[in-house]
């Protein structure tokens, strides 16, 4: 009897592990699909740039600089308010939002067109705090973030009632797998929060 129960527990564990692996592979495939099937953006009135790591010397990491270059290109095509989002992690010498804003201003974006949001710690807070900083709900938002992250960022923005479109910033090829593997976990957490109502 004990032997049978033991085998049933093993079978149950293997089944659960198999289902988890299948779900994870589906999420990974979705990340790869979604980043290459973005809807073209119409004219927008606000650009929200999501933060990434700031180096110890106070300059943007490569990933963050790619996001800023993408936002700057969008701004030059259509000048509008840019909100730079990101708090300060333990090893960072300054808040990401402040470093991002300074980078854009140094490259010719007027200070009056740049806002620095410096208190957020994740994508949901990035977007919520950006809207709060604006003091109004923008009509159309352009979310700028890394290619693998843009689809989930858009979904979070739309969950908050925004009409949002995305523009992808490239990432380094050597981090292609790592970034998308981590983003699949991000989608898993997002879906779990939706199911549990968090």
N, C-alpha and C positions, 0 to 999 in steps of 0.2 A: 504493500500500500504506500509506504513512504517512498519507495523507489518510483512508483508511478507519479506521485505528486511532484517529486523532484524533477522528473522528466517533463511534466506539464509546465512547471515553472521555467525550465530552460527554453521550452518551445515558445512560451509566452514572451520571454525576454528577447528571443531571436526575432519573433514576429514584430515586436515593438521597435526593435533596432532597425529592422528592414523597412518598416513604414516610415520611421524617422529619416532614414537615408533616402528613401524615395521622395519624401516631401522636400528634403534639402536640395536634391538634384532638380526638382521642379522649380524651386525658388531660384536656384542658380541659373537655370535656363531662362527664367522670366527676366532676371536682371540683364542678361545678355541681349534678350530680345527687345526689352523696353527701351534700352539706351539708344538703340538704332532705329526706333520707330516713333520719334517725337513729332508732335504736331507742329507745323510752322507757326511761329508767333506773329500775331498782328501787331499794330502799334500799341505800345504800352505806356503807362505814365510813371511807373516806378521800377527800378532794378533792385532786387535784393540779392546781394552776394553773400554766400555762406562761407564761413571761416574755415580755416585749416591751420595746421601748426605754424607757429612763429619760431624761428631759430633763436638760439641763445644770444646772438649778436643783435637781435631786434629786427631782423629782416625776414620777409616772407619765405617760407619753404618753397621748394619747386612747385609742389601741388597748389599751394596758395597763390603763387605768382601766376600760374596758368589760369586760375580762376579770375584773378584781377585783370590779366591781359584780355580775357574773353569779355569781361564786364566793360573794360575800356573801349573795346571794339564796338560793343553794342551801344555804348554812350555816344561815341563819335558818329554812329549811324543815325542815332536819334537822341539828342540831349534830353535828359530827364533826371529826376532825383535818384540818387544811388544810396541805398542803405547797406552799410558794411556790418556784418553780424559776426559776433564771436567774443566770448569772454576770455578770461586769462587762466590757462592751465598752470599747474604747479611749477613747471620748468620754464615757462614763458616769461620774458622780462616785461611784457606789456600786453594789454588786451588785444586780441586778434582784430577786433573791429577798429581800434584806434590805428594800429599799424597799417591796416588795409586802407583806411581813409587817407592817411598821410601819403601812402604810395600813389593813390589816384590823384591827389592834389599836386604832388610833385611832378606829375605828368600832364598837368594842364587842366584838370577838371576843376572848375570854380568851387571854392569852399562852400558857397551857398547851395551847391547841388549835391553835397556829400554829407551824410549823417553817419555817425559811428554808434553802433549798438554794442555795448561792452559787458553785458551781464548774462548772456545766455550760455547754456552748457550743452544743448543738443539742437537738432533740427527744428523740433516743435517750438522750442523757446526762441530760436533764431527768428522764425517767422512771426510768432505772436508778439515778440518784443519790437520787431521792426515796424509792425502796424501800429503798435502803441506809440512808438517814437514819432511816427508820421503824424499822429493825432487825427487820422482819418482812415477810412477803408478805401484803398486805391481801387480804381475801376478795373485796371488790367495790370498784372504784375509779371515781370520777367524774372524768373529764378535762375541765377547763375551758380552752378556748382560743378563738380567733377562728373564726367560722363556716366560712370557707374552709379552715381548717387542721385542723378537728376529726377528719375521717375518717382522714387519714393518721396523726395522733397516736394515734388508737384502734388502728389497725393495728400501729403500732410497739409500743404497750403490750401488745397481744395476742401479738405476736411474742416478747415477754419473759415470756410465761406468765401475764399478768394477765387477770382477768375485768374488762373495762373498758367503760364507757359514756361518752357525751359530752354536754356541754352547751355550746351555741354562744353566744359573745359577738358582738354586732353589730360592724360596721365602718362607717367613713364611706363614704357612697355614691360620693364622688369617687374613691375608691381601689378600687372594685369590680373593674374590669377588671385593674388592675395586680396586685392581690393574687392573683386567680385565675390570671392568666397566670404569675406566679412560682410558685404552688403546683403548677401543671401540671408545671413543671420539677422541683419537689421530688419529685413522684410518679415522674417519669422516673428521677431519681437513685435513689430507693428501689427501683424495680423492677430497675434495673441492678445495684445492690448485692445484691439477692436472687439474681439470675441468676449473678453471679460469686462468690457466697458470702461477700461482705465483711460 
